[in-house]
Amino acid sequence: MMNSDYRPLFDLPRDLAYLNCAYMGPMPRAAAAAGKAAYDRRMRPWEMGVQDQFFDQPEALRAEAARLFGASPGDIALVPAASYGLALAAQNLALAPRQDILTLAGQFPSNVYIWREKAAQAGARMKTVSRSANQSWTEAVLDAIGPQTAIAALPETHWADGGRLDLAAVSDKLRAQGGRLVLDLTQSLGTARFDLAAIRPDFAVAAGYKWLLGPYTLGYAYIAPEHQGGRPLEEGWIVREGAEDFARLVDYSDHYQDGARRFDMGERSGFQLVPAALESLRWLNALGPEALNVALLERTRALEEAVRPLGVTCDTPERAAHYLCLALPSDAPGDMAQRLSREGVSVSQRGARLRVTPHLYTDDADIARFADAMAAAIA
Ligand SMILES: Cc1ncc(COP(=O)(O)O)c(C=O)c1O
């Protein structure tokens, strides 16, 4: 498919270059339509199939999410937010006094606060990894891992500079020292193949409303088989054995449903959310993350080339294919994102960088609009 073939699948006005998928992915028309149809069904609960709405749809979603992680459906829990999945990880990993929890400098707070709390409770320490200007995050993390590292709580793509971590290398070193790996994949899952066998995380989570192009308040957590006997955050009725038989719910069961299902959030069947999310994940899986990665790299390269003549470049070593963070010249105005917005370009400013994150719908006209708007904003 050409870029222009993807545009009609989204509701993107021609006078806007939406380069802000890392902020919020636009839902495809088909996903929004599925969500609207789900709201319509909610007006007539008597028409809603119990098995379908409560069980089959969430199972179908679990299966699509599993494909993105390269996992089995039973390894996936449905969660409302990345922070929820990370809280699951924190609750189920051991930590001793004076051990370290490793995070990156400037890491997204959902993957920081929970670890500060856990460290404080255990008498353990937070170790924040910084990188020098020419150093990759992978090098910095590999340097920082030591015998004291109990947990490394990391992303695959740094949300503010777009640097990519070689998680297989990190995992090898970490495991050799006995450490555990927890991942926030919110800024990467769905944009590249996730090599589960090489990376072997203990827990990995992703919010669903960015690169997964889904509704807000529905995300996914991978839980490695060895942790699937752990403690959920809630004790919901639907994750217990026999929950399909509504007439016998008070024949209380001491057993959970199989695999990671016990970790599902309460009301995980999310009637209004699940059909929309399912549509988006099916589309992404049908495209295939490998092909998507190639296409997104082509677009970020084109965007990078378009502003190179202005002296604006990406200085992040080993940047992720889908994620372009541009270092602004020191005399650039402080309100670049607002200036670009006035020219019909949507991007985010994170620290001293402009975060430019396209998707398949980004075409040559968007790239030209971005270059023109940058020239006008910097002049
Ligand atoms: C890396 C990363 N993780 C998580 C989130 C969202 O977190 P939560 O789902 O906990 O609201 C964001 C949002 O910007 C993010 O960039």
The ligand as a Tripos MOL2 file, in Angstrom:
@<TRIPOS>MOLECULE
LIG
   16    16     1     0     0
SMALL
NO_CHARGES

@<TRIPOS>ATOM
      1 C1          6.2680    5.7300   28.3440 C.3       1 LIG1
      2 C2          4.8650    5.9710   28.7790 C.ar      1 LIG1
      3 N1          4.2890    5.0980   29.6240 N.ar      1 LIG1
      4 C3          3.0260    5.2520   30.0310 C.ar      1 LIG1
      5 C4          2.2620    6.3350   29.6320 C.ar      1 LIG1
      6 C5          0.8530    6.4330   30.1220 C.3       1 LIG1
      7 O1          0.7830    5.9000   31.4220 O.3       1 LIG1
      8 P1         -0.5720    5.4640   32.1030 P.3       1 LIG1
      9 O2         -1.1950    4.4340   31.2120 O.co2     1 LIG1
     10 O3         -0.1120    4.9190   33.4100 O.co2     1 LIG1
     11 O4         -1.4200    6.6870   32.2200 O.co2     1 LIG1
     12 C6          2.8320    7.2880   28.7710 C.ar      1 LIG1
     13 C7          2.0790    8.4880   28.3480 C.2       1 LIG1
     14 O5          2.6150    9.4330   27.8190 O.2       1 LIG1
     15 C8          4.1600    7.0840   28.3400 C.ar      1 LIG1
     16 O6          4.7480    7.9450   27.4960 O.3       1 LIG1
@<TRIPOS>BOND
     1     1     2 1
     2     2     3 ar
     3     2    15 ar
     4     3     4 ar
     5     4     5 ar
     6     5     6 1
     7     5    12 ar
     8     6     7 1
     9     7     8 1
    10     8     9 2
    11     8    10 1
    12     8    11 1
    13    12    13 1
    14    12    15 ar
    15    13    14 2
    16    15    16 1
@<TRIPOS>SUBSTRUCTURE
     1 LIG1         1 GROUP 0 **** ****
